[in-house]
Amino acid sequence: MLESDRKMLLKAIRLLEMGDWEAAHKIAQRNPDAYGNWLHAILHKIEGDRSNAAYWYNRAGHPERIAMRAEEELRELARELEKGCC
């Protein structure tokens, strides 16, 4: 993963935490790798669109995390991005 992509996804997480779902979604759409797809899944989970979230979890290669709160999952994604490994 390019450092610039990693930074953009971390920015998307910060934007989402500030309530800017649309801006975070635009960033996720521009990052079609596993991390971007995982973020995309979380965004649709937050939106309440389970079938769309399931699609993006599948694209990301991650199991659906229905029981996990989106905030917890975002923190997990941020930790993965910060350490630079999947």
Wavefront OBJ file of the C-alpha trace (Angstrom):
o trace
v 0.000 0.000 0.000
v 1.262 3.438 -0.873
v 1.928 5.752 2.036
v -0.328 8.383 0.447
v -3.233 5.881 0.301
v -2.677 4.888 3.923
v -2.743 8.542 4.993
v -5.905 9.213 2.982
v -7.702 6.293 4.630
v -6.651 7.523 8.078
v -7.969 10.943 7.078
v -11.260 9.327 6.039
v -11.543 7.734 9.480
v -10.962 11.123 11.141
v -13.569 12.725 8.875
v -16.049 10.012 9.728
v -15.392 10.480 13.440
v -16.224 14.168 12.932
v -19.488 13.201 11.234
v -18.560 13.698 7.579
v -19.811 10.386 6.175
v -19.892 11.705 2.583
v -16.243 12.797 2.552
v -15.134 9.508 4.122
v -17.174 7.588 1.538
v -15.569 9.469 -1.347
v -12.119 8.546 -0.052
v -13.106 4.885 0.404
v -14.413 4.798 -3.172
v -11.029 5.992 -4.461
v -9.131 3.256 -2.579
v -10.132 -0.126 -4.014
v -7.606 -2.155 -2.006
v -8.498 -4.358 0.996
v -8.269 -1.450 3.453
v -10.419 0.849 1.334
v -12.964 -1.925 0.867
v -12.982 -2.592 4.619
v -13.616 1.100 5.302
v -16.316 1.058 2.628
v -17.987 -1.874 4.446
v -17.924 -0.020 7.761
v -19.420 3.065 6.145
v -22.367 1.084 4.799
v -22.706 -0.677 8.148
v -23.060 2.762 9.757
v -25.543 3.736 7.070
v -27.625 0.662 7.932
v -27.253 -0.919 4.487
v -26.337 -4.465 5.528
v -26.404 -5.988 2.052
v -24.062 -3.313 0.673
v -21.819 -3.663 3.736
v -21.711 -7.449 3.165
v -20.592 -6.876 -0.423
v -17.712 -4.640 0.704
v -16.680 -6.976 3.541
v -16.448 -9.723 0.941
v -14.360 -7.511 -1.371
v -12.088 -6.687 1.571
v -11.660 -10.352 2.472
v -13.015 -9.685 5.972
v -15.843 -11.467 7.731
v -18.910 -9.355 8.455
v -18.707 -7.978 11.956
v -22.357 -7.508 12.721
v -21.954 -7.739 16.511
v -19.012 -5.306 16.643
v -19.842 -1.643 17.018
v -18.705 0.451 14.041
v -16.603 2.694 16.315
v -14.653 -0.322 17.590
v -14.147 -1.610 14.073
v -12.920 1.818 12.915
v -10.364 1.806 15.734
v -9.212 -1.650 14.634
v -8.865 -0.478 11.030
v -6.963 2.629 12.156
v -4.557 0.475 14.192
v -3.921 -1.732 11.162
v -3.295 1.292 8.973
v -1.020 2.918 11.547
v 1.169 -0.158 11.796
v 1.118 -0.597 8.032
v 0.105 -4.215 7.829
v -3.037 -6.114 6.879
l 1 2 3 4 5 6 7 8 9 10 11 12 13 14 15 16 17 18 19 20 21 22 23 24 25 26 27 28 29 30 31 32 33 34 35 36 37 38 39 40 41 42 43 44 45 46 47 48 49 50 51 52 53 54 55 56 57 58 59 60 61 62 63 64 65 66 67 68 69 70 71 72 73 74 75 76 77 78 79 80 81 82 83 84 85 86
